[in-house]
């Protein structure tokens, strides 16, 4: 599993966070990274990825990213992206890309 926070500046560039875990199931058992928890909890109610063993088909449905979830992070105004790659059985299974804008008036 890998989750990256990127900021747009002549394309999307890495910004602040680039977190990797060897396996999604390891993270789901421990849930021990604050940034990953913020991102994962934002779509936990919209996915069937909650515990292991994982279902044969992974899905995220009817998801709208709650930018308010990032109020805990010191992000300046700008355009951002979060790239999440989920893997298990030593293979990448899901790539989820979320794009959003933060303004001065949150």
C-alpha positions in Angstrom: 0.0 0.0 0.0 1.3 3.5 -0.9 -0.4 6.8 -0.3 1.1 10.0 -1.6 0.0 13.6 -1.2 0.9 15.7 -4.2 0.7 19.4 -4.9 0.2 20.9 -8.4 3.1 23.0 -9.6 3.9 22.4 -13.3 2.3 19.0 -12.9 1.6 17.2 -9.6 4.8 16.9 -7.4 5.3 15.0 -4.1 4.3 17.2 -1.1 4.8 16.3 2.6 3.6 12.7 2.6 4.6 9.5 0.8 3.8 6.6 3.0 4.4 2.9 2.0 3.3 -0.2 3.8 4.3 -3.6 2.4 0.7 -5.0 2.5 -2.8 -3.7 2.9 -3.7 -6.4 5.3 -0.8 -5.4 7.6 -2.1 -1.9 7.8 -5.7 -3.0 8.3 -4.6 -5.1 11.3 -2.6 -2.3 12.9 -3.9 1.1 11.6 -0.9 2.8 13.0 -0.2 5.8 10.8 -2.0 9.1 11.4 -1.9 10.4 7.8 -3.0 7.1 6.3 -5.8 6.9 8.9 -7.1 10.3 7.8 -7.2 9.2 4.2 -8.5 5.7 4.7 -11.2 6.8 7.1 -12.5 9.3 4.6 -13.6 6.6 2.3 -14.0 3.6 4.7 -17.8 3.8 4.6 -17.7 3.7 0.7 -15.6 0.6 0.2 -15.6 -3.1 0.9 -12.0 -2.9 2.0 -12.3 -3.1 5.8 -10.5 -6.2 7.0 -8.7 -9.3 5.7 -9.2 -11.6 4.0 -10.1 -9.1 1.3 -13.0 -9.8 -1.1 -12.1 -10.9 -4.6 -13.4 -7.6 -6.0 -12.4 -4.3 -4.4 -14.7 -1.3 -4.9 -15.1 2.3 -3.9 -18.6 3.6 -4.6 -20.3 7.0 -4.3 -17.3 8.6 -2.8 -16.8 12.4 -2.5 -13.6 13.3 -0.7 -14.3 15.3 2.5 -11.6 18.1 2.3 -12.5 19.0 5.9 -10.8 15.8 6.9 -7.5 17.5 6.1 -8.0 20.4 8.5 -5.5 18.7 10.8 -2.8 19.1 8.2 -0.9 22.4 7.6 -1.7 22.7 3.9 -1.5 26.0 2.1 -4.0 27.0 -0.5 -3.6 25.2 -3.8 -4.5 22.2 -6.0 -3.7 18.8 -4.6 -3.9 15.1 -5.4 -3.9 12.0 -3.3 -2.7 8.9 -5.1 -3.5 5.6 -3.2 -2.2 2.3 -4.4 -3.4 -0.8 -2.6 -1.7 -4.1 -2.9 -2.0 -7.5 -1.5 -0.6 -10.9 -2.4 2.4 -9.0 -3.6 0.5 -7.3 -6.5 -1.0 -3.9 -6.9 -4.7 -4.3 -7.0 -6.3 -0.8 -6.8 -5.1 2.7 -7.8 -7.3 5.5 -6.4 -6.7 9.1 -7.5 -8.4 12.0 -5.7 -8.0 15.6 -6.8 -9.1 18.6 -4.8 -8.5 22.3 -4.2 -7.9 24.1 -0.9 -8.8 27.8 -0.7 -7.9 30.4 1.9 -11.5 30.3 3.2 -11.9 26.7 4.4 
